[in-house]
């Protein structure tokens, strides 16, 4: 995937994950993009651990993997912030 695809998928994935974790009010566009991109990396790593394919390109599966990773990332961040 080229860098523009990473930004688009990252932004959408970060936004969906922030809605799922109820942290959308605290996040802006740039934070959503960063969380989505890092979530894509984390989601790909998690999928690799269970034997599934990770981010494979600009498709629905990659978006789902990125949303899962971004949701896990935001969950971890929220745990750290509450301490």
mmCIF file of the N, C-alpha and C atoms, coordinates in Angstrom:
data_MODEL
# 
_entry.id   MODEL 
# 
loop_
_atom_site.group_PDB 
_atom_site.id 
_atom_site.type_symbol 
_atom_site.label_atom_id 
_atom_site.label_alt_id 
_atom_site.label_comp_id 
_atom_site.label_asym_id 
_atom_site.label_entity_id 
_atom_site.label_seq_id 
_atom_site.pdbx_PDB_ins_code 
_atom_site.Cartn_x 
_atom_site.Cartn_y 
_atom_site.Cartn_z 
_atom_site.occupancy 
_atom_site.B_iso_or_equiv 
_atom_site.pdbx_formal_charge 
_atom_site.auth_seq_id 
_atom_site.auth_comp_id 
_atom_site.auth_asym_id 
_atom_site.auth_atom_id 
_atom_site.pdbx_PDB_model_num 
ATOM 1   N N  . UNK A 1 1  ? 0.841   -1.178  0.000  1.00 0.00 ? 1  UNK A N  1 
ATOM 2   C CA . UNK A 1 1  ? 0.000   0.000   0.000  1.00 0.00 ? 1  UNK A CA 1 
ATOM 3   C C  . UNK A 1 1  ? 0.885   1.239   0.000  1.00 0.00 ? 1  UNK A C  1 
ATOM 4   N N  . UNK A 1 2  ? 0.462   2.227   -0.740 1.00 0.00 ? 2  UNK A N  1 
ATOM 5   C CA . UNK A 1 2  ? 1.244   3.463   -0.737 1.00 0.00 ? 2  UNK A CA 1 
ATOM 6   C C  . UNK A 1 2  ? 0.857   4.315   0.468  1.00 0.00 ? 2  UNK A C  1 
ATOM 7   N N  . UNK A 1 3  ? 1.562   5.381   0.672  1.00 0.00 ? 3  UNK A N  1 
ATOM 8   C CA . UNK A 1 3  ? 1.378   6.189   1.874  1.00 0.00 ? 3  UNK A CA 1 
ATOM 9   C C  . UNK A 1 3  ? 0.002   6.836   1.936  1.00 0.00 ? 3  UNK A C  1 
ATOM 10  N N  . UNK A 1 4  ? -0.583  7.196   0.801  1.00 0.00 ? 4  UNK A N  1 
ATOM 11  C CA . UNK A 1 4  ? -1.913  7.795   0.806  1.00 0.00 ? 4  UNK A CA 1 
ATOM 12  C C  . UNK A 1 4  ? -2.972  6.789   1.262  1.00 0.00 ? 4  UNK A C  1 
ATOM 13  N N  . UNK A 1 5  ? -2.816  5.546   0.843  1.00 0.00 ? 5  UNK A N  1 
ATOM 14  C CA . UNK A 1 5  ? -3.737  4.498   1.294  1.00 0.00 ? 5  UNK A CA 1 
ATOM 15  C C  . UNK A 1 5  ? -3.628  4.290   2.792  1.00 0.00 ? 5  UNK A C  1 
ATOM 16  N N  . UNK A 1 6  ? -2.404  4.328   3.323  1.00 0.00 ? 6  UNK A N  1 
ATOM 17  C CA . UNK A 1 6  ? -2.214  4.192   4.767  1.00 0.00 ? 6  UNK A CA 1 
ATOM 18  C C  . UNK A 1 6  ? -2.925  5.320   5.510  1.00 0.00 ? 6  UNK A C  1 
ATOM 19  N N  . UNK A 1 7  ? -2.862  6.531   4.983  1.00 0.00 ? 7  UNK A N  1 
ATOM 20  C CA . UNK A 1 7  ? -3.513  7.669   5.640  1.00 0.00 ? 7  UNK A CA 1 
ATOM 21  C C  . UNK A 1 7  ? -5.026  7.522   5.599  1.00 0.00 ? 7  UNK A C  1 
ATOM 22  N N  . UNK A 1 8  ? -5.573  7.127   4.458  1.00 0.00 ? 8  UNK A N  1 
ATOM 23  C CA . UNK A 1 8  ? -7.027  6.978   4.328  1.00 0.00 ? 8  UNK A CA 1 
ATOM 24  C C  . UNK A 1 8  ? -7.535  5.850   5.221  1.00 0.00 ? 8  UNK A C  1 
ATOM 25  N N  . UNK A 1 9  ? -6.928  4.666   5.107  1.00 0.00 ? 9  UNK A N  1 
ATOM 26  C CA . UNK A 1 9  ? -7.358  3.530   5.933  1.00 0.00 ? 9  UNK A CA 1 
ATOM 27  C C  . UNK A 1 9  ? -7.111  3.833   7.406  1.00 0.00 ? 9  UNK A C  1 
ATOM 28  N N  . UNK A 1 10 ? -5.979  4.451   7.719  1.00 0.00 ? 10 UNK A N  1 
ATOM 29  C CA . UNK A 1 10 ? -5.687  4.812   9.103  1.00 0.00 ? 10 UNK A CA 1 
ATOM 30  C C  . UNK A 1 10 ? -6.683  5.791   9.681  1.00 0.00 ? 10 UNK A C  1 
ATOM 31  N N  . UNK A 1 11 ? -7.060  6.782   8.908  1.00 0.00 ? 11 UNK A N  1 
ATOM 32  C CA . UNK A 1 11 ? -8.039  7.759   9.376  1.00 0.00 ? 11 UNK A CA 1 
ATOM 33  C C  . UNK A 1 11 ? -9.397  7.139   9.636  1.00 0.00 ? 11 UNK A C  1 
ATOM 34  N N  . UNK A 1 12 ? -9.844  6.307   8.717  1.00 0.00 ? 12 UNK A N  1 
ATOM 35  C CA . UNK A 1 12 ? -11.147 5.648   8.889  1.00 0.00 ? 12 UNK A CA 1 
ATOM 36  C C  . UNK A 1 12 ? -11.100 4.667   10.055 1.00 0.00 ? 12 UNK A C  1 
ATOM 37  N N  . UNK A 1 13 ? -10.043 3.863   10.125 1.00 0.00 ? 13 UNK A N  1 
ATOM 38  C CA . UNK A 1 13 ? -9.919  2.881   11.206 1.00 0.00 ? 13 UNK A CA 1 
ATOM 39  C C  . UNK A 1 13 ? -9.807  3.563   12.564 1.00 0.00 ? 13 UNK A C  1 
ATOM 40  N N  . UNK A 1 14 ? -9.025  4.621   12.645 1.00 0.00 ? 14 UNK A N  1 
ATOM 41  C CA . UNK A 1 14 ? -8.889  5.351   13.901 1.00 0.00 ? 14 UNK A CA 1 
ATOM 42  C C  . UNK A 1 14 ? -10.191 5.986   14.336 1.00 0.00 ? 14 UNK A C  1 
ATOM 43  N N  . UNK A 1 15 ? -10.946 6.500   13.379 1.00 0.00 ? 15 UNK A N  1 
ATOM 44  C CA . UNK A 1 15 ? -12.235 7.113   13.695 1.00 0.00 ? 15 UNK A CA 1 
ATOM 45  C C  . UNK A 1 15 ? -13.225 6.067   14.201 1.00 0.00 ? 15 UNK A C  1 
ATOM 46  N N  . UNK A 1 16 ? -13.309 4.920   13.521 1.00 0.00 ? 16 UNK A N  1 
ATOM 47  C CA . UNK A 1 16 ? -14.223 3.852   13.951 1.00 0.00 ? 16 UNK A CA 1 
ATOM 48  C C  . UNK A 1 16 ? -13.819 3.341   15.330 1.00 0.00 ? 16 UNK A C  1 
ATOM 49  N N  . UNK A 1 17 ? -12.529 3.133   15.546 1.00 0.00 ? 17 UNK A N  1 
ATOM 50  C CA . UNK A 1 17 ? -12.055 2.662   16.849 1.00 0.00 ? 17 UNK A CA 1 
ATOM 51  C C  . UNK A 1 17 ? -12.348 3.674   17.950 1.00 0.00 ? 17 UNK A C  1 
ATOM 52  N N  . UNK A 1 18 ? -12.207 4.962   17.649 1.00 0.00 ? 18 UNK A N  1 
ATOM 53  C CA . UNK A 1 18 ? -12.493 5.978   18.669 1.00 0.00 ? 18 UNK A CA 1 
ATOM 54  C C  . UNK A 1 18 ? -13.982 6.017   18.999 1.00 0.00 ? 18 UNK A C  1 
ATOM 55  N N  . UNK A 1 19 ? -14.830 5.712   18.013 1.00 0.00 ? 19 UNK A N  1 
ATOM 56  C CA . UNK A 1 19 ? -16.267 5.615   18.288 1.00 0.00 ? 19 UNK A CA 1 
ATOM 57  C C  . UNK A 1 19 ? -16.564 4.393   19.159 1.00 0.00 ? 19 UNK A C  1 
ATOM 58  N N  . UNK A 1 20 ? -15.901 3.272   18.865 1.00 0.00 ? 20 UNK A N  1 
ATOM 59  C CA . UNK A 1 20 ? -16.127 2.048   19.627 1.00 0.00 ? 20 UNK A CA 1 
ATOM 60  C C  . UNK A 1 20 ? -15.660 2.170   21.075 1.00 0.00 ? 20 UNK A C  1 
ATOM 61  N N  . UNK A 1 21 ? -14.587 2.903   21.304 1.00 0.00 ? 21 UNK A N  1 
ATOM 62  C CA . UNK A 1 21 ? -14.048 3.066   22.656 1.00 0.00 ? 21 UNK A CA 1 
ATOM 63  C C  . UNK A 1 21 ? -14.565 4.323   23.345 1.00 0.00 ? 21 UNK A C  1 
ATOM 64  N N  . UNK A 1 22 ? -15.456 5.024   22.704 1.00 0.00 ? 22 UNK A N  1 
ATOM 65  C CA . UNK A 1 22 ? -16.059 6.258   23.230 1.00 0.00 ? 22 UNK A CA 1 
ATOM 66  C C  . UNK A 1 22 ? -15.028 7.334   23.569 1.00 0.00 ? 22 UNK A C  1 
ATOM 67  N N  . UNK A 1 23 ? -13.998 7.430   22.753 1.00 0.00 ? 23 UNK A N  1 
ATOM 68  C CA . UNK A 1 23 ? -12.988 8.471   22.965 1.00 0.00 ? 23 UNK A CA 1 
ATOM 69  C C  . UNK A 1 23 ? -12.941 9.442   21.796 1.00 0.00 ? 23 UNK A C  1 
ATOM 70  N N  . UNK A 1 24 ? -13.986 9.471   20.984 1.00 0.00 ? 24 UNK A N  1 
ATOM 71  C CA . UNK A 1 24 ? -14.010 10.307  19.791 1.00 0.00 ? 24 UNK A CA 1 
ATOM 72  C C  . UNK A 1 24 ? -13.981 11.794  20.127 1.00 0.00 ? 24 UNK A C  1 
ATOM 73  N N  . UNK A 1 25 ? -14.582 12.183  21.240 1.00 0.00 ? 25 UNK A N  1 
ATOM 74  C CA . UNK A 1 25 ? -14.643 13.603  21.597 1.00 0.00 ? 25 UNK A CA 1 
ATOM 75  C C  . UNK A 1 25 ? -13.258 14.163  21.924 1.00 0.00 ? 25 UNK A C  1 
ATOM 76  N N  . UNK A 1 26 ? -12.329 13.298  22.347 1.00 0.00 ? 26 UNK A N  1 
ATOM 77  C CA . UNK A 1 26 ? -10.988 13.754  22.719 1.00 0.00 ? 26 UNK A CA 1 
ATOM 78  C C  . UNK A 1 26 ? -10.010 13.726  21.560 1.00 0.00 ? 26 UNK A C  1 
ATOM 79  N N  . UNK A 1 27 ? -10.404 13.144  20.438 1.00 0.00 ? 27 UNK A N  1 
ATOM 80  C CA . UNK A 1 27 ? -9.457  12.926  19.346 1.00 0.00 ? 27 UNK A CA 1 
ATOM 81  C C  . UNK A 1 27 ? -9.810  13.800  18.146 1.00 0.00 ? 27 UNK A C  1 
ATOM 82  N N  . UNK A 1 28 ? -8.798  14.224  17.457 1.00 0.00 ? 28 UNK A N  1 
ATOM 83  C CA . UNK A 1 28 ? -8.978  14.967  16.225 1.00 0.00 ? 28 UNK A CA 1 
ATOM 84  C C  . UNK A 1 28 ? -8.596  14.112  15.029 1.00 0.00 ? 28 UNK A C  1 
ATOM 85  N N  . UNK A 1 29 ? -8.567  14.720  13.865 1.00 0.00 ? 29 UNK A N  1 
ATOM 86  C CA . UNK A 1 29 ? -8.265  14.000  12.636 1.00 0.00 ? 29 UNK A CA 1 
ATOM 87  C C  . UNK A 1 29 ? -6.861  13.401  12.659 1.00 0.00 ? 29 UNK A C  1 
ATOM 88  N N  . UNK A 1 30 ? -5.883  14.189  13.062 1.00 0.00 ? 30 UNK A N  1 
ATOM 89  C CA . UNK A 1 30 ? -4.503  13.697  13.082 1.00 0.00 ? 30 UNK A CA 1 
ATOM 90  C C  . UNK A 1 30 ? -4.338  12.533  14.058 1.00 0.00 ? 30 UNK A C  1 
ATOM 91  N N  . UNK A 1 31 ? -4.958  12.633  15.227 1.00 0.00 ? 31 UNK A N  1 
ATOM 92  C CA . UNK A 1 31 ? -4.888  11.538  16.205 1.00 0.00 ? 31 UNK A CA 1 
ATOM 93  C C  . UNK A 1 31 ? -5.552  10.284  15.660 1.00 0.00 ? 31 UNK A C  1 
ATOM 94  N N  . UNK A 1 32 ? -6.688  10.436  14.967 1.00 0.00 ? 32 UNK A N  1 
ATOM 95  C CA . UNK A 1 32 ? -7.354  9.284   14.366 1.00 0.00 ? 32 UNK A CA 1 
ATOM 96  C C  . UNK A 1 32 ? -6.464  8.610   13.326 1.00 0.00 ? 32 UNK A C  1 
ATOM 97  N N  . UNK A 1 33 ? -5.790  9.393   12.511 1.00 0.00 ? 33 UNK A N  1 
ATOM 98  C CA . UNK A 1 33 ? -4.910  8.839   11.479 1.00 0.00 ? 33 UNK A CA 1 
ATOM 99  C C  . UNK A 1 33 ? -3.745  8.084   12.125 1.00 0.00 ? 33 UNK A C  1 
ATOM 100 N N  . UNK A 1 34 ? -3.132  8.694   13.117 1.00 0.00 ? 34 UNK A N  1 
ATOM 101 C CA . UNK A 1 34 ? -1.992  8.057   13.785 1.00 0.00 ? 34 UNK A CA 1 
ATOM 102 C C  . UNK A 1 34 ? -2.424  6.777   14.482 1.00 0.00 ? 34 UNK A C  1 
ATOM 103 N N  . UNK A 1 35 ? -3.532  6.831   15.216 1.00 0.00 ? 35 UNK A N  1 
ATOM 104 C CA . UNK A 1 35 ? -4.034  5.643   15.912 1.00 0.00 ? 35 UNK A CA 1 
ATOM 105 C C  . UNK A 1 35 ? -4.394  4.558   14.903 1.00 0.00 ? 35 UNK A C  1 
ATOM 106 N N  . UNK A 1 36 ? -4.979  4.934   13.781 1.00 0.00 ? 36 UNK A N  1 
ATOM 107 C CA . UNK A 1 36 ? -5.345  3.957   12.765 1.00 0.00 ? 36 UNK A CA 1 
ATOM 108 C C  . UNK A 1 36 ? -4.140  3.294   12.118 1.00 0.00 ? 36 UNK A C  1 
ATOM 109 N N  . UNK A 1 37 ? -3.109  4.060   11.827 1.00 0.00 ? 37 UNK A N  1 
ATOM 110 C CA . UNK A 1 37 ? -1.897  3.497   11.211 1.00 0.00 ? 37 UNK A CA 1 
ATOM 111 C C  . UNK A 1 37 ? -1.175  2.581   12.200 1.00 0.00 ? 37 UNK A C  1 
ATOM 112 N N  . UNK A 1 38 ? -0.992  3.057   13.423 1.00 0.00 ? 38 UNK A N  1 
ATOM 113 C CA . UNK A 1 38 ? -0.359  2.211   14.437 1.00 0.00 ? 38 UNK A CA 1 
ATOM 114 C C  . UNK A 1 38 ? -1.240  0.999   14.732 1.00 0.00 ? 38 UNK A C  1 
ATOM 115 N N  . UNK A 1 39 ? -2.557  1.210   14.724 1.00 0.00 ? 39 UNK A N  1 
ATOM 116 C CA . UNK A 1 39 ? -3.492  0.100   14.912 1.00 0.00 ? 39 UNK A CA 1 
ATOM 117 C C  . UNK A 1 39 ? -3.399  -0.920  13.796 1.00 0.00 ? 39 UNK A C  1 
ATOM 118 N N  . UNK A 1 40 ? -3.149  -0.472  12.581 1.00 0.00 ? 40 UNK A N  1 
ATOM 119 C CA . UNK A 1 40 ? -2.953  -1.399  11.471 1.00 0.00 ? 40 UNK A CA 1 
ATOM 120 C C  . UNK A 1 40 ? -1.729  -2.266  11.673 1.00 0.00 ? 40 UNK A C  1 
ATOM 121 N N  . UNK A 1 41 ? -0.671  -1.663  12.154 1.00 0.00 ? 41 UNK A N  1 
ATOM 122 C CA . UNK A 1 41 ? 0.546   -2.431  12.460 1.00 0.00 ? 41 UNK A CA 1 
ATOM 123 C C  . UNK A 1 41 ? 0.290   -3.418  13.597 1.00 0.00 ? 41 UNK A C  1 
ATOM 124 N N  . UNK A 1 42 ? -0.367  -2.938  14.652 1.00 0.00 ? 42 UNK A N  1 
ATOM 125 C CA . UNK A 1 42 ? -0.682  -3.794  15.790 1.00 0.00 ? 42 UNK A CA 1 
ATOM 126 C C  . UNK A 1 42 ? -1.660  -4.898  15.392 1.00 0.00 ? 42 UNK A C  1 
ATOM 127 N N  . UNK A 1 43 ? -2.677  -4.540  14.616 1.00 0.00 ? 43 UNK A N  1 
ATOM 128 C CA . UNK A 1 43 ? -3.642  -5.539  14.148 1.00 0.00 ? 43 UNK A CA 1 
ATOM 129 C C  . UNK A 1 43 ? -2.990  -6.587  13.272 1.00 0.00 ? 43 UNK A C  1 
ATOM 130 N N  . UNK A 1 44 ? -2.081  -6.175  12.399 1.00 0.00 ? 44 UNK A N  1 
ATOM 131 C CA . UNK A 1 44 ? -1.350  -7.130  11.569 1.00 0.00 ? 44 UNK A CA 1 
ATOM 132 C C  . UNK A 1 44 ? -0.510  -8.074  12.405 1.00 0.00 ? 44 UNK A C  1 
ATOM 133 N N  . UNK A 1 45 ? 0.113   -7.541  13.452 1.00 0.00 ? 45 UNK A N  1 
ATOM 134 C CA . UNK A 1 45 ? 0.904   -8.377  14.359 1.00 0.00 ? 45 UNK A CA 1 
ATOM 135 C C  . UNK A 1 45 ? 0.011   -9.371  15.086 1.00 0.00 ? 45 UNK A C  1 
ATOM 136 N N  . UNK A 1 46 ? -1.149  -8.898  15.573 1.00 0.00 ? 46 UNK A N  1 
ATOM 137 C CA . UNK A 1 46 ? -2.072  -9.786  16.286 1.00 0.00 ? 46 UNK A CA 1 
ATOM 138 C C  . UNK A 1 46 ? -2.628  -10.868 15.360 1.00 0.00 ? 46 UNK A C  1 
ATOM 139 N N  . UNK A 1 47 ? -2.954  -10.498 14.134 1.00 0.00 ? 47 UNK A N  1 
ATOM 140 C CA . UNK A 1 47 ? -3.463  -11.488 13.177 1.00 0.00 ? 47 UNK A CA 1 
ATOM 141 C C  . UNK A 1 47 ? -2.390  -12.515 12.830 1.00 0.00 ? 47 UNK A C  1 
ATOM 142 N N  . UNK A 1 48 ? -1.164  -12.065 12.765 1.00 0.00 ? 48 UNK A N  1 
ATOM 143 C CA . UNK A 1 48 ? -0.060  -12.985 12.487 1.00 0.00 ? 48 UNK A CA 1 
ATOM 144 C C  . UNK A 1 48 ? 0.105   -13.994 13.628 1.00 0.00 ? 48 UNK A C  1 
ATOM 145 N N  . UNK A 1 49 ? -0.133  -13.545 14.861 1.00 0.00 ? 49 UNK A N  1 
ATOM 146 C CA . UNK A 1 49 ? -0.031  -14.437 16.010 1.00 0.00 ? 49 UNK A CA 1 
ATOM 147 C C  . UNK A 1 49 ? -1.059  -15.564 15.966 1.00 0.00 ? 49 UNK A C  1 
ATOM 148 N N  . UNK A 1 50 ? -2.250  -15.273 15.440 1.00 0.00 ? 50 UNK A N  1 
ATOM 149 C CA . UNK A 1 50 ? -3.287  -16.302 15.391 1.00 0.00 ? 50 UNK A CA 1 
ATOM 150 C C  . UNK A 1 50 ? -3.308  -17.040 14.052 1.00 0.00 ? 50 UNK A C  1 
ATOM 151 N N  . UNK A 1 51 ? -2.414  -16.686 13.156 1.00 0.00 ? 51 UNK A N  1 
ATOM 152 C CA . UNK A 1 51 ? -2.287  -17.403 11.888 1.00 0.00 ? 51 UNK A CA 1 
ATOM 153 C C  . UNK A 1 51 ? -3.104  -16.847 10.738 1.00 0.00 ? 51 UNK A C  1 
ATOM 154 N N  . UNK A 1 52 ? -3.719  -15.695 10.911 1.00 0.00 ? 52 UNK A N  1 
ATOM 155 C CA . UNK A 1 52 ? -4.501  -15.061 9.842  1.00 0.00 ? 52 UNK A CA 1 
ATOM 156 C C  . UNK A 1 52 ? -3.623  -14.032 9.127  1.00 0.00 ? 52 UNK A C  1 
ATOM 157 N N  . UNK A 1 53 ? -4.076  -13.609 7.962  1.00 0.00 ? 53 UNK A N  1 
ATOM 158 C CA . UNK A 1 53 ? -3.318  -12.587 7.241  1.00 0.00 ? 53 UNK A CA 1 
ATOM 159 C C  . UNK A 1 53 ? -3.628  -11.218 7.828  1.00 0.00 ? 53 UNK A C  1 
ATOM 160 N N  . UNK A 1 54 ? -2.649  -10.347 7.792  1.00 0.00 ? 54 UNK A N  1 
ATOM 161 C CA . UNK A 1 54 ? -2.806  -9.002  8.337  1.00 0.00 ? 54 UNK A CA 1 
ATOM 162 C C  . UNK A 1 54 ? -3.312  -8.038  7.281  1.00 0.00 ? 54 UNK A C  1 
ATOM 163 N N  . UNK A 1 55 ? -2.730  -6.875  7.234  1.00 0.00 ? 55 UNK A N  1 
ATOM 164 C CA . UNK A 1 55 ? -3.104  -5.855  6.263  1.00 0.00 ? 55 UNK A CA 1 
ATOM 165 C C  . UNK A 1 55 ? -2.594  -6.287  4.896  1.00 0.00 ? 55 UNK A C  1 
ATOM 166 N N  . UNK A 1 56 ? -3.523  -6.458  3.952  1.00 0.00 ? 56 UNK A N  1 
ATOM 167 C CA . UNK A 1 56 ? -3.170  -7.009  2.641  1.00 0.00 ? 56 UNK A CA 1 
ATOM 168 C C  . UNK A 1 56 ? -3.298  -6.017  1.506  1.00 0.00 ? 56 UNK A C  1 
ATOM 169 N N  . UNK A 1 57 ? -3.716  -4.819  1.782  1.00 0.00 ? 57 UNK A N  1 
ATOM 170 C CA . UNK A 1 57 ? -3.888  -3.819  0.737  1.00 0.00 ? 57 UNK A CA 1 
ATOM 171 C C  . UNK A 1 57 ? -5.032  -2.896  1.081  1.00 0.00 ? 57 UNK A C  1 
ATOM 172 N N  . UNK A 1 58 ? -5.561  -2.238  0.092  1.00 0.00 ? 58 UNK A N  1 
ATOM 173 C CA . UNK A 1 58 ? -6.663  -1.287  0.282  1.00 0.00 ? 58 UNK A CA 1 
ATOM 174 C C  . UNK A 1 58 ? -7.974  -2.048  0.086  1.00 0.00 ? 58 UNK A C  1 
ATOM 175 N N  . UNK A 1 59 ? -8.431  -2.733  1.147  1.00 0.00 ? 59 UNK A N  1 
ATOM 176 C CA . UNK A 1 59 ? -9.649  -3.530  1.064  1.00 0.00 ? 59 UNK A CA 1 
ATOM 177 C C  . UNK A 1 59 ? -10.344 -3.585  2.422  1.00 0.00 ? 59 UNK A C  1 
ATOM 178 N N  . UNK A 1 60 ? -11.489 -4.244  2.454  1.00 0.00 ? 60 UNK A N  1 
ATOM 179 C CA . UNK A 1 60 ? -12.292 -4.301  3.673  1.00 0.00 ? 60 UNK A CA 1 
ATOM 180 C C  . UNK A 1 60 ? -11.593 -5.085  4.779  1.00 0.00 ? 60 UNK A C  1 
ATOM 181 N N  . UNK A 1 61 ? -10.887 -6.170  4.419  1.00 0.00 ? 61 UNK A N  1 
ATOM 182 C CA . UNK A 1 61 ? -10.175 -6.953  5.423  1.00 0.00 ? 61 UNK A CA 1 
ATOM 183 C C  . UNK A 1 61 ? -9.117  -6.108  6.116  1.00 0.00 ? 61 UNK A C  1 
ATOM 184 N N  . UNK A 1 62 ? -8.361  -5.346  5.372  1.00 0.00 ? 62 UNK A N  1 
ATOM 185 C CA . UNK A 1 62 ? -7.326  -4.495  5.956  1.00 0.00 ? 62 UNK A CA 1 
ATOM 186 C C  . UNK A 1 62 ? -7.937  -3.451  6.882  1.00 0.00 ? 62 UNK A C  1 
ATOM 187 N N  . UNK A 1 63 ? -9.087  -2.912  6.495  1.00 0.00 ? 63 UNK A N  1 
ATOM 188 C CA . UNK A 1 63 ? -9.781  -1.947  7.349  1.00 0.00 ? 63 UNK A CA 1 
ATOM 189 C C  . UNK A 1 63 ? -10.209 -2.613  8.655  1.00 0.00 ? 63 UNK A C  1 
ATOM 190 N N  . UNK A 1 64 ? -10.743 -3.834  8.566  1.00 0.00 ? 64 UNK A N  1 
ATOM 191 C CA . UNK A 1 64 ? -11.162 -4.555  9.761  1.00 0.00 ? 64 UNK A CA 1 
ATOM 192 C C  . UNK A 1 64 ? -9.969  -4.850  10.681 1.00 0.00 ? 64 UNK A C  1 
ATOM 193 N N  . UNK A 1 65 ? -8.867  -5.296  10.103 1.00 0.00 ? 65 UNK A N  1 
ATOM 194 C CA . UNK A 1 65 ? -7.656  -5.563  10.893 1.00 0.00 ? 65 UNK A CA 1 
ATOM 195 C C  . UNK A 1 65 ? -7.170  -4.273  11.556 1.00 0.00 ? 65 UNK A C  1 
ATOM 196 N N  . UNK A 1 66 ? -7.204  -3.178  10.837 1.00 0.00 ? 66 UNK A N  1 
ATOM 197 C CA . UNK A 1 66 ? -6.766  -1.889  11.392 1.00 0.00 ? 66 UNK A CA 1 
ATOM 198 C C  . UNK A 1 66 ? -7.692  -1.422  12.510 1.00 0.00 ? 66 UNK A C  1 
ATOM 199 N N  . UNK A 1 67 ? -8.992  -1.627  12.345 1.00 0.00 ? 67 UNK A N  1 
ATOM 200 C CA . UNK A 1 67 ? -9.944  -1.239  13.388 1.00 0.00 ? 67 UNK A CA 1 
ATOM 201 C C  . UNK A 1 67 ? -9.710  -2.072  14.645 1.00 0.00 ? 67 UNK A C  1 
ATOM 202 N N  . UNK A 1 68 ? -9.484  -3.366  14.478 1.00 0.00 ? 68 UNK A N  1 
ATOM 203 C CA . UNK A 1 68 ? -9.206  -4.226  15.637 1.00 0.00 ? 68 UNK A CA 1 
ATOM 204 C C  . UNK A 1 68 ? -7.942  -3.757  16.349 1.00 0.00 ? 68 UNK A C  1 
ATOM 205 N N  . UNK A 1 69 ? -6.882  -3.512  15.602 1.00 0.00 ? 69 UNK A N  1 
ATOM 206 C CA . UNK A 1 69 ? -5.637  -3.048  16.201 1.00 0.00 ? 69 UNK A CA 1 
ATOM 207 C C  . UNK A 1 69 ? -5.776  -1.692  16.865 1.00 0.00 ? 69 UNK A C  1 
ATOM 208 N N  . UNK A 1 70 ? -6.487  -0.771  16.211 1.00 0.00 ? 70 UNK A N  1 
ATOM 209 C CA . UNK A 1 70 ? -6.673  0.567   16.769 1.00 0.00 ? 70 UNK A CA 1 
ATOM 210 C C  . UNK A 1 70 ? -7.537  0.516   18.031 1.00 0.00 ? 70 UNK A C  1 
ATOM 211 N N  . UNK A 1 71 ? -8.530  -0.363  18.057 1.00 0.00 ? 71 UNK A N  1 
ATOM 212 C CA . UNK A 1 71 ? -9.372  -0.512  19.241 1.00 0.00 ? 71 UNK A CA 1 
ATOM 213 C C  . UNK A 1 71 ? -8.554  -1.053  20.407 1.00 0.00 ? 71 UNK A C  1 
ATOM 214 N N  . UNK A 1 72 ? -7.718  -2.039  20.148 1.00 0.00 ? 72 UNK A N  1 
ATOM 215 C CA . UNK A 1 72 ? -6.835  -2.574  21.199 1.00 0.00 ? 72 UNK A CA 1 
ATOM 216 C C  . UNK A 1 72 ? -5.893  -1.474  21.687 1.00 0.00 ? 72 UNK A C  1 
ATOM 217 N N  . UNK A 1 73 ? -5.324  -0.714  20.765 1.00 0.00 ? 73 UNK A N  1 
ATOM 218 C CA . UNK A 1 73 ? -4.417  0.372   21.133 1.00 0.00 ? 73 UNK A CA 1 
ATOM 219 C C  . UNK A 1 73 ? -5.116  1.410   22.009 1.00 0.00 ? 73 UNK A C  1 
ATOM 220 N N  . UNK A 1 74 ? -6.309  1.831   21.624 1.00 0.00 ? 74 UNK A N  1 
ATOM 221 C CA . UNK A 1 74 ? -7.040  2.819   22.421 1.00 0.00 ? 74 UNK A CA 1 
ATOM 222 C C  . UNK A 1 74 ? -7.456  2.249   23.768 1.00 0.00 ? 74 UNK A C  1 
ATOM 223 N N  . UNK A 1 75 ? -7.782  0.975   23.830 1.00 0.00 ? 75 UNK A N  1 
ATOM 224 C CA . UNK A 1 75 ? -8.115  0.339   25.088 1.00 0.00 ? 75 UNK A CA 1 
ATOM 225 C C  . UNK A 1 75 ? -6.914  0.375   26.036 1.00 0.00 ? 75 UNK A C  1 
ATOM 226 N N  . UNK A 1 76 ? -5.726  0.070   25.505 1.00 0.00 ? 76 UNK A N  1 
ATOM 227 C CA . UNK A 1 76 ? -4.499  0.109   26.316 1.00 0.00 ? 76 UNK A CA 1 
ATOM 228 C C  . UNK A 1 76 ? -4.210  1.541   26.773 1.00 0.00 ? 76 UNK A C  1 
ATOM 229 N N  . UNK A 1 77 ? -4.353  2.506   25.864 1.00 0.00 ? 77 UNK A N  1 
ATOM 230 C CA . UNK A 1 77 ? -4.123  3.907   26.219 1.00 0.00 ? 77 UNK A CA 1 
ATOM 231 C C  . UNK A 1 77 ? -5.086  4.356   27.308 1.00 0.00 ? 77 UNK A C  1 
ATOM 232 N N  . UNK A 1 78 ? -6.356  3.960   27.187 1.00 0.00 ? 78 UNK A N  1 
ATOM 233 C CA . UNK A 1 78 ? -7.345  4.333   28.194 1.00 0.00 ? 78 UNK A CA 1 
ATOM 234 C C  . UNK A 1 78 ? -7.036  3.707   29.554 1.00 0.00 ? 78 UNK A C  1 
ATOM 235 N N  . UNK A 1 79 ? -6.511  2.482   29.559 1.00 0.00 ? 79 UNK A N  1 
ATOM 236 C CA . UNK A 1 79 ? -6.106  1.854   30.824 1.00 0.00 ? 79 UNK A CA 1 
ATOM 237 C C  . UNK A 1 79 ? -4.971  2.617   31.487 1.00 0.00 ? 79 UNK A C  1 
ATOM 238 N N  . UNK A 1 80 ? -4.010  3.061   30.675 1.00 0.00 ? 80 UNK A N  1 
ATOM 239 C CA . UNK A 1 80 ? -2.866  3.800   31.218 1.00 0.00 ? 80 UNK A CA 1 
ATOM 240 C C  . UNK A 1 80 ? -3.307  5.159   31.736 1.00 0.00 ? 80 UNK A C  1 
ATOM 241 N N  . UNK A 1 81 ? -4.197  5.822   31.038 1.00 0.00 ? 81 UNK A N  1 
ATOM 242 C CA . UNK A 1 81 ? -4.656  7.150   31.458 1.00 0.00 ? 81 UNK A CA 1 
ATOM 243 C C  . UNK A 1 81 ? -5.435  7.113   32.755 1.00 0.00 ? 81 UNK A C  1 
ATOM 244 N N  . UNK A 1 82 ? -6.167  6.022   33.009 1.00 0.00 ? 82 UNK A N  1 
ATOM 245 C CA . UNK A 1 82 ? -6.985  5.938   34.211 1.00 0.00 ? 82 UNK A CA 1 
ATOM 246 C C  . UNK A 1 82 ? -6.154  5.719   35.460 1.00 0.00 ? 82 UNK A C  1 
ATOM 247 N N  . UNK A 1 83 ? -4.910  5.298   35.317 1.00 0.00 ? 83 UNK A N  1 
ATOM 248 C CA . UNK A 1 83 ? -4.053  5.064   36.484 1.00 0.00 ? 83 UNK A CA 1 
ATOM 249 C C  . UNK A 1 83 ? -3.503  6.345   36.945 1.00 0.00 ? 83 UNK A C  1 
# 
